[in-house]
Amino acid sequence: MNTGSSEPGEVALASDETKPDGAVGEQGLGSRAPEFIKARRALHLSWQVGVFIVGLAVVVAGVIMLPLPGPGWVVIFGGMAIWATEFVWAQLVLRWTKRKVTEAAQRALDPKVRRRNIILTTIGLVIIAAFVGFYVWKFGFVMPWKIEDQ
C-alpha cells in the first residue's frame, strides 16, 4: 500500500491548506474511505480492490466509447475520479489533467490564438468551398457513386 507513511496501517493524508486570503486549497492526497474502513487493514484492502474494479469497469467502458457513439473521454475521466477517491497516483493524474485543461483553455482565449484559429478555419472553409464548386462545375449535382464515364 503506497501510503507514504513509515507506520504500518497508517494512511497519509494531507490536511486542507488554508491560503492567506482565506481560500481553501485542494483536498489532501490519500484515501477518502470512511474511518471505520481505514481502521481495519483487511477491510481497507478489500475496499481498495472494489474501488479499483469499479473504476476499471468505468474506464474500460469509456475506452469502448471512444470509437463508438458516446462520451468516451468524459467516462474515462469519471473512472479516473473514482480511482482518485482511493489512490494517490490517480489523484496526481487528475490534478495534472485539470492543470493542463485550464492552461489550454487560457491559451485558447488568447486573442492572438483566437485570431489565428479564425483565419485557419476561414482558409479551410474557402478550400472546401473551392473543391465543392469545382465538383459541381465538373459533374453537376450528381453523387459520386452515380457518375458514369464521361
C-alpha positions in Angstrom: 0.0 0.0 0.0 1.5 3.3 -1.0 0.5 5.4 2.0 3.7 7.5 2.3 3.9 6.6 5.9 6.5 4.5 7.8 4.0 3.1 10.2 2.0 0.0 9.1 -1.7 0.6 8.8 -1.4 4.4 8.6 -2.7 6.3 5.6 -1.0 9.5 4.6 -3.5 12.4 4.5 -2.5 16.0 3.9 -4.8 18.4 5.7 -6.7 21.0 3.8 -4.5 24.0 3.3 -5.9 27.4 4.1 -4.4 30.1 1.9 -3.6 33.6 3.3 -6.7 35.1 1.6 -8.9 32.6 3.3 -9.5 30.3 0.3 -9.3 26.6 1.0 -6.7 24.6 -1.1 -7.1 21.3 -2.9 -8.1 18.3 -0.8 -5.1 16.3 0.5 -3.8 13.2 -1.1 -4.8 9.8 0.2 -7.7 7.5 0.8 -11.2 9.0 1.3 -12.6 5.8 2.7 -14.7 6.1 5.8 -12.7 5.9 9.1 -14.1 2.6 10.2 -12.9 1.0 6.9 -9.4 2.5 7.2 -9.2 1.2 10.8 -9.2 -2.4 9.6 -6.5 -3.4 7.1 -8.3 -6.3 5.5 -11.5 -4.2 5.1 -9.5 -1.3 3.7 -7.7 -3.6 1.2 -11.0 -5.1 0.0 -12.4 -1.5 -0.3 -9.5 -0.6 -2.5 -9.9 -3.7 -4.6 -13.6 -2.8 -5.0 -12.8 0.8 -5.9 -10.2 -0.3 -8.4 -12.6 -2.8 -10.1 -15.4 -0.3 -10.4 -13.0 2.4 -11.7 -11.5 -0.1 -14.2 -15.0 -1.0 -15.4 -15.9 2.6 -16.0 -12.5 3.4 -17.7 -12.9 0.3 -20.0 -16.5 1.5 -20.9 -15.0 4.9 -21.8 -12.3 3.3 -23.9 -15.0 1.3 -25.7 -17.0 4.5 -26.3 -14.1 6.3 -28.0 -14.7 4.8 -31.4 -18.4 4.2 -30.7 -21.1 6.8 -30.1 -20.9 8.1 -26.5 -19.0 10.4 -24.3 -15.8 8.4 -24.1 -13.4 10.9 -22.6 -15.9 12.0 -20.0 -16.5 8.5 -18.9 -12.7 7.8 -18.8 -12.2 10.8 -16.6 -15.1 9.7 -14.5 -13.3 6.4 -13.9 -10.2 8.2 -13.0 -12.2 10.2 -10.5 -13.5 7.0 -9.0 -9.9 5.8 -8.7 -8.8 9.1 -7.2 -11.1 8.6 -4.2 -8.7 5.9 -3.1 -5.3 6.1 -5.0 -2.8 8.8 -4.8 -1.5 8.2 -8.3 -4.9 8.8 -9.7 -5.3 12.0 -7.7 -2.0 13.2 -9.1 -3.0 12.3 -12.7 -6.3 14.2 -12.2 -4.6 17.3 -10.8 -2.2 17.3 -13.7 -5.1 16.9 -16.2 -7.0 19.7 -14.6 -4.0 22.0 -14.8 -3.3 21.2 -18.5 -7.0 21.7 -19.4 -7.0 25.0 -17.6 -3.8 26.1 -19.4 -5.3 25.0 -22.8 -8.5 26.9 -22.1 -6.5 30.1 -21.2 -4.4 29.7 -24.4 -7.5 29.3 -26.5 -8.9 32.5 -25.1 -5.7 34.4 -26.0 -6.7 37.0 -28.7 -3.7 36.1 -30.9 -4.6 32.4 -30.8 -8.3 33.1 -31.5 -7.4 35.3 -34.4 -5.1 32.6 -35.8 -7.8 29.9 -35.4 -10.4 32.0 -37.1 -8.0 32.7 -40.0 -7.2 29.0 -40.4 -10.8 28.0 -40.2 -11.7 30.6 -42.9 -8.9 29.3 -45.1 -10.1 25.8 -44.7 -13.7 26.6 -45.5 -12.6 28.5 -48.6 -10.6 25.5 -49.8 -13.5 23.1 -49.1 -15.9 25.6 -51.0 -13.4 25.6 -53.9 -13.4 21.8 -54.1 -17.2 21.6 -53.9 -17.5 24.4 -56.5 -15.2 22.5 -58.8 -17.1 19.3 -58.3 -20.4 20.9 -59.1 -19.0 22.7 -62.1 -17.5 19.4 -63.4 -20.2 16.9 -62.6 -23.3 18.8 -61.6 -25.3 17.7 -58.6 -24.7 14.0 -59.2 -23.5 11.9 -56.4 -20.1 10.3 -56.9 -21.4 6.7 -56.9 -23.7 7.6 -59.8 -21.1 9.2 -62.0 -20.7 7.3 -65.3 -17.7 7.5 -67.6 -17.8 10.9 -69.2 
